[in-house]
Amino acid sequence: MLMQPGGQLVAILPRSFCNGPIYRPFRQILLHHAALRHLHLFASRSKAFKDDAVLQENVIIRLERDGTQGEVTVSHSTDDSLGDLSTHVHQFDRIVFPDDSEQFIHVPTSHKRNMIERSPNIRFSLSEIGIEVSTGPVVDFRLENHIQRKLGEGTVPLLYPGHFVGHTTQWPKEGIKRGNAIELNDDTKKWLYPLGFYTVARRFSAKEERRRIVASVVIPSAFPKATMLGFENHLNVFPERKGGLPANLAHGLAAFLNTTAADDYFRRFNGHTQLMRLTFG
């Protein structure tokens, strides 16, 4: 805000500012008062800023105060040696989508348009199609006195990320760190979901993983006699008004989230380990 018109600013920022509601006001101020000229990403989180013990993903940006927004240069390199530097120039509408009220800042990795960008049908938020997303409400250290190793009288299944292998559910599971069940009582009931079909995804992942998003489907027949389910806090759960989804919708949503297109799209604007509040459509 102190810069003169035409003034240039280069800054190193945590990439997490590119998305999420917390940084929305910052993005709005930034894009209102300055033109975005250049973005640079390092593929490695552990090399470029290792001397400062910074392990989060960072982006270097160049801004021009009161500039007329035009094309944006996007460059990538593995580390600060810039030995494998690659550079592309993109239209601004590939960096910030014109119809995006959140003003997420995307960082394309190639000139090719992602399948999601090219599809006119993938333009809806989860809320617009009647689906919710939330973190699993069972915080185990707060409810540890109610968590059991095995399903027994007065308990219901409790699901952790470790119960999902690939796209299948392995429950109960021997050797799991916490447990396979949680007591059903007045203290826990408000944290549980009715038995049904749900799409679930891990809440945390790192950019180095082959897939940032790994979704699975909870199938009620896997839990005979259960009336409710517990989802631990390291999961994202996709319900329909705190109830199960139609079976076809649960499978379809999981299939969509597991596509290469969805993973690539997500990586373009997400710069932190949490996957909460996915808004692919």
C-alpha positions in Angstrom: 0.0 0.0 0.0 3.0 2.3 0.4 4.3 1.7 -3.1 4.1 4.3 -5.8 2.1 3.5 -9.0 4.3 1.3 -11.1 6.4 0.2 -8.2 7.6 -3.4 -8.2 7.5 -5.7 -5.2 9.1 -9.2 -4.9 8.1 -11.3 -1.9 8.4 -14.8 -0.6 5.1 -16.1 0.8 3.8 -19.4 2.1 1.8 -20.9 -0.8 -1.1 -21.4 1.5 -2.2 -17.9 0.8 -3.3 -19.0 -2.7 -6.5 -20.6 -1.3 -8.8 -20.9 1.7 -11.2 -18.5 3.3 -8.6 -17.2 5.9 -6.5 -15.5 3.2 -9.5 -14.3 1.0 -9.3 -10.7 2.2 -5.5 -10.7 1.6 -6.0 -12.0 -1.9 -8.7 -9.4 -2.6 -6.5 -6.5 -1.5 -3.5 -7.8 -3.3 -5.3 -8.3 -6.7 -7.2 -5.0 -6.3 -4.2 -2.8 -5.8 -1.5 -4.6 -7.9 -1.0 -6.6 -11.1 0.5 -10.1 -10.7 3.5 -10.4 -13.0 5.4 -13.5 -12.0 5.1 -16.6 -9.8 7.9 -19.0 -9.1 7.6 -22.4 -7.3 10.2 -24.8 -6.1 9.4 -28.5 -6.5 11.4 -29.4 -3.3 10.2 -28.0 0.0 13.4 -29.0 1.8 16.2 -27.5 -0.3 15.5 -23.9 -1.3 15.1 -22.5 2.2 16.9 -25.3 4.2 19.3 -22.9 5.8 16.4 -21.2 7.5 14.7 -24.5 8.5 11.6 -23.6 6.4 9.9 -26.7 5.3 6.5 -25.4 4.1 5.8 -24.8 0.5 6.6 -21.2 -0.6 6.0 -19.1 -3.7 8.0 -16.1 -4.9 5.7 -13.4 -6.5 6.4 -10.2 -8.3 3.7 -7.5 -8.2 3.3 -4.1 -9.9 1.4 -1.5 -7.9 -1.7 -0.2 -9.9 -0.5 -2.1 -13.0 -2.9 -3.2 -15.7 -3.3 -6.9 -15.3 -2.1 -8.9 -18.3 -0.3 -12.2 -18.9 1.5 -13.8 -15.9 4.8 -15.6 -16.1 5.0 -18.8 -14.1 8.3 -20.6 -13.6 9.4 -23.8 -11.8 12.6 -25.3 -10.6 13.5 -28.1 -8.2 15.6 -26.0 -6.0 17.4 -22.7 -5.7 20.1 -23.7 -8.1 17.6 -23.1 -10.9 19.4 -25.8 -12.9 16.1 -27.1 -14.4 14.2 -23.8 -14.7 11.1 -24.0 -16.8 9.0 -20.9 -17.7 5.6 -20.5 -19.2 3.4 -17.5 -19.8 -0.4 -17.7 -19.1 -3.4 -15.6 -19.5 -4.6 -14.2 -16.2 -7.9 -16.1 -16.4 -5.9 -19.3 -15.9 -4.3 -17.9 -12.7 -7.5 -16.5 -11.2 -10.7 -17.8 -12.7 -13.1 -14.9 -13.6 -16.1 -16.6 -11.9 -14.3 -17.5 -8.7 -15.6 -15.4 -5.8 -12.8 -16.8 -3.6 -10.2 -15.6 -6.0 -8.0 -18.7 -5.6 -4.6 -18.2 -7.2 -3.7 -21.2 -9.5 -0.2 -22.1 -10.5 -0.4 -24.0 -13.8 2.4 -26.5 -14.4 2.0 -26.6 -18.2 0.3 -24.8 -21.1 -2.2 -27.6 -21.4 -5.6 -26.9 -19.9 -6.7 -29.3 -17.3 -9.7 -31.6 -18.0 -11.6 -29.8 -15.3 -10.9 -26.4 -16.9 -12.1 -27.7 -20.2 -15.4 -29.2 -19.0 -18.3 -26.8 -18.9 -20.2 -29.2 -16.6 -17.8 -29.0 -13.6 -18.7 -25.6 -12.3 -20.6 -26.3 -9.1 -19.6 -26.2 -5.4 -20.5 -29.0 -3.1 -23.2 -27.0 -1.4 -24.8 -26.3 -4.8 -25.3 -30.0 -5.4 -26.5 -30.6 -1.8 -23.3 -32.2 -0.4 -21.5 -31.1 2.7 -17.9 -31.7 3.7 -16.5 -31.7 7.2 -13.7 -33.1 9.3 -14.4 -36.2 11.1 -16.0 -35.1 14.4 -14.4 -37.7 16.7 -11.3 -36.2 18.3 -9.8 -39.2 19.9 -7.8 -37.6 22.6 -10.9 -35.9 23.9 -13.0 -39.1 23.8 -10.2 -41.7 24.5 -12.1 -43.1 27.5 -14.9 -44.1 25.1 -12.7 -45.7 22.4 -12.4 -49.5 22.3 -10.0 -51.9 20.5 -12.9 -54.2 19.5 -16.6 -53.8 18.7 -18.6 -54.9 21.7 -21.9 -54.4 23.5 -22.9 -50.7 23.4 -20.3 -49.7 20.8 -20.3 -48.7 17.1 -17.6 -48.8 14.4 -15.0 -46.0 14.6 -13.1 -45.3 11.3 -9.5 -43.9 11.1 -7.5 -43.2 7.9 -5.7 -46.4 8.6 -8.9 -48.3 7.9 -8.8 -47.2 4.3 -6.3 -49.0 2.1 -6.4 -48.0 -1.5 -10.0 -47.5 -2.2 -11.3 -50.3 0.1 -12.3 -50.4 3.8 -10.5 -52.8 6.1 -12.5 -52.9 9.3 -11.9 -54.1 12.0 -8.2 -53.9 11.7 -5.7 -55.7 13.9 -2.8 -53.6 15.3 -4.4 -50.2 14.6 -2.9 -47.7 17.0 -6.2 -46.4 18.7 -9.2 -48.6 18.2 -11.9 -50.0 16.0 -15.0 -48.9 18.0 -16.4 -46.1 20.1 -19.1 -46.4 22.8 -22.5 -45.2 21.9 -23.8 -43.0 24.8 -24.9 -39.5 25.7 -21.4 -38.2 25.6 -20.5 -39.5 22.1 -23.8 -39.7 20.2 -23.6 -36.1 19.0 -20.3 -36.8 17.3 -21.6 -39.8 15.3 -23.3 -40.3 11.9 -26.1 -42.6 11.0 -25.1 -45.7 9.1 -25.1 -45.1 5.4 -22.9 -44.6 2.3 -20.3 -41.9 2.7 -17.4 -40.6 0.6 -14.3 -40.1 2.8 -10.8 -38.7 2.1 -7.7 -38.3 4.2 -7.5 -34.8 5.7 -3.7 -34.5 5.3 -1.3 -35.2 2.6 2.0 -33.7 1.3 2.9 -32.5 -2.2 5.5 -35.3 -2.6 2.8 -38.0 -2.4 1.8 -39.6 -5.6 -1.8 -38.6 -4.9 -2.8 -35.6 -2.8 -6.4 -36.9 -2.7 -7.3 -40.5 -2.0 -11.0 -41.0 -1.6 -12.9 -44.1 -0.5 -16.5 -45.1 -0.1 -18.0 -46.3 3.2 -20.4 -49.1 2.4 -23.0 -49.8 5.2 -23.1 -53.6 4.5 -19.5 -53.7 5.8 -20.8 -52.9 9.3 -23.5 -55.5 10.1 -25.9 -54.6 12.9 -24.3 -51.1 13.3 -26.7 -48.2 13.5 -24.2 -45.4 13.6 -20.6 -44.7 12.6 -17.7 -42.7 14.1 -15.3 -40.8 11.8 -12.0 -39.7 13.4 -10.7 -36.2 13.0 -8.0 -37.0 10.4 -10.7 -37.8 7.8 -12.8 -35.6 5.6 -16.4 -36.8 5.4 -18.8 -36.0 2.6 -22.4 -36.5 3.9 -25.8 -35.1 2.8 -27.1 -33.0 5.7 -25.4 -35.3 8.2 -26.8 -38.4 6.6 -25.5 -40.9 4.1 -25.3 -40.2 0.4 -27.1 -42.2 -2.3 -24.9 -45.1 -3.2 -24.3 -44.0 -6.8 -23.4 -40.5 -5.7 -21.0 -41.7 -3.1 -19.2 -43.9 -5.6 -19.3 -41.3 -8.3 -17.9 -38.6 -6.0 -15.0 -40.9 -4.9 -14.3 -41.8 -8.5 -14.1 -38.1 -9.5 -11.9 -37.2 -6.5 -9.5 -40.0 -7.4 -9.0 -38.9 -11.0 -5.7 -37.5 -12.2 -7.5 -34.4 -13.4 -8.8 -33.6 -9.9 -5.4 -34.3 -8.3 -3.7 -32.0 -10.8 -6.3 -29.3 -10.4 -6.0 -29.4 -6.6 -2.2 -29.1 -6.7 -2.5 -25.9 -8.8 -3.9 -23.9 -5.9 -3.3 -25.9 -2.7 0.0 -25.2 -0.9 -0.5 -26.8 2.5 -1.1 -30.3 3.9 -4.8 -29.9 4.8 -7.3 -31.0 2.2 -10.4 -29.5 4.0 -13.1 -27.7 2.0 -12.6 -29.2 -1.4 -14.5 -27.2 -3.9 -14.0 -29.0 -7.2 -17.7 -29.1 -8.0 
